[in-house]
């Protein structure tokens, strides 16, 4: 019986950066949970991180707009708003890479 070995090197891509930014944002919301609309924010973050959104970055972009608006209206903590800015930077880079055919 042969064993398939796990790769020992991985190519870091803009999508891995994006995934990391979403994870940090989700963690910030969980750590600060209890503010107005925090449950809605978590729902949309989970939607943005779903396979459906990863396969269609335009859907992710739509979810991101909902997330930013909910956070601003709800006066979310500064840490959450900073994490949203980080997601936006990585999402913009991913969308640019997609437009250029890199991903």
C-alpha positions in Angstrom: 0.0 0.0 0.0 1.4 3.4 -1.0 0.9 6.5 1.1 0.3 9.8 -0.5 2.6 12.3 1.2 1.5 15.7 2.2 3.2 18.5 0.3 5.9 20.2 2.3 5.8 23.5 0.5 2.9 25.7 -0.3 2.6 28.6 -2.6 1.3 31.6 -0.7 -1.4 33.3 -2.7 -3.6 36.3 -2.4 -6.4 34.0 -1.5 -4.6 32.7 1.5 -4.0 36.2 2.7 -7.7 36.9 2.1 -8.7 33.8 4.1 -6.5 34.9 7.0 -8.0 38.4 7.0 -11.5 37.0 7.1 -10.5 34.7 10.0 -9.1 37.6 12.0 -12.3 39.6 11.4 -14.5 36.8 12.5 -12.4 36.3 15.7 -12.6 40.1 16.5 -16.4 39.9 16.2 -16.6 36.8 18.4 -14.3 38.4 21.0 -16.4 41.6 21.1 -19.8 39.9 20.7 -22.8 41.5 22.2 -22.9 44.8 20.5 -25.9 45.7 18.3 -26.2 43.5 15.2 -23.2 41.4 16.1 -25.2 38.3 15.2 -26.0 39.7 11.7 -22.3 40.5 11.3 -21.3 37.0 12.1 -23.9 35.6 9.7 -22.6 37.7 6.8 -18.9 36.9 7.6 -19.7 33.2 7.5 -21.5 33.7 4.2 -18.5 35.6 2.8 -16.2 32.8 3.9 -18.3 30.1 2.4 -17.2 28.0 -0.6 -19.8 29.7 -2.7 -18.3 33.1 -2.1 -14.7 31.9 -2.5 -15.6 30.5 -5.9 -17.4 33.7 -6.8 -15.5 36.7 -5.5 -18.2 39.1 -6.7 -20.6 37.4 -4.2 -17.9 37.9 -1.5 -17.6 41.5 -2.5 -21.4 41.9 -2.0 -21.3 40.3 1.4 -18.3 42.5 2.3 -20.4 45.6 1.6 -23.1 44.3 3.9 -20.5 43.7 6.6 -19.0 47.1 6.4 -22.4 48.8 6.5 -23.6 46.8 9.4 -20.4 47.4 11.4 -20.6 51.2 10.7 -24.3 51.5 11.6 -23.7 49.4 14.7 -20.7 51.4 15.8 -18.6 48.3 16.1 -15.3 48.5 18.1 -12.2 50.0 16.4 -10.5 46.5 16.3 -13.4 45.2 14.1 -13.3 48.2 11.8 -9.5 47.8 11.4 -10.0 44.1 10.6 -12.6 45.1 8.0 -10.1 47.5 6.4 -7.6 44.6 6.2 -10.2 42.4 4.6 -11.0 45.1 2.1 -7.3 45.5 1.1 -6.9 41.7 0.6 -10.3 41.4 -1.2 -9.3 44.3 -3.6 -6.0 42.6 -4.3 -7.7 39.3 -5.0 -10.2 40.9 -7.3 -7.3 42.6 -9.1 -5.5 39.3 -9.4 -8.6 37.7 -10.8 -9.1 40.4 -13.4 -5.5 40.0 -14.5 -6.0 36.2 -14.8 -3.5 35.4 -12.0 -6.0 33.3 -10.0 
